[in-house]
Amino acid sequence: MSDNYLLNMYEKALKLPAGRKLFSMVFSRKAPYFATITPIISELRPNFCEVKFKKRKGVENHIQTVHVIAICNALECAMGAMAESSVPKHLRWIPKGMDVNYTAKATSDITATAEANPEDWKPGNLPVTVKAMRDDGTVVVEGTINLWISEKPGKSS
């Protein structure tokens, strides 16, 4: 068992029927906007997270493709779960920017990933690689979410 609370919750949830769905619903309550895409956290491990969501009317734009803001929401969801399950106990993180490129039309369900290098978890800037793909594997959005990593403040007496 991991010493990370989020990874422990995920591992416990996987043992339940519909565990990924339950875990994803609970995680989405942390940042309620995530729930607008009804994400499923399909894979979570230190320095990596994969999130999936369905193409449906509520996430489409005027040309019936998945709206890029819905995709960015999934990328941020993946980044948040990855960061929270990876950050060393003495550090904290906050997103400070997102730089993404739209590379193809999002015409199907979406799989979004966020990945960081383990050695980059130190105070300062941490670039997280994010990518979203269609069902056929075509990348539709790719880029970076930059995190600011800092020491947790000491406990005052």
Secondary structure as UniProt FT lines:
FT   HELIX           5..14
FT   TURN            17..18
FT   HELIX           19..30
FT   HELIX           32..37
FT   STRAND          40..45
FT   TURN            46..47
FT   STRAND          48..53
FT   HELIX           57..59
FT   TURN            62..63
FT   HELIX           68..86
FT   TURN            89..90
FT   STRAND          91..102
FT   STRAND          110..115
FT   HELIX           118..120
FT   STRAND          124..133
FT   TURN            135..136
FT   STRAND          139..151
//
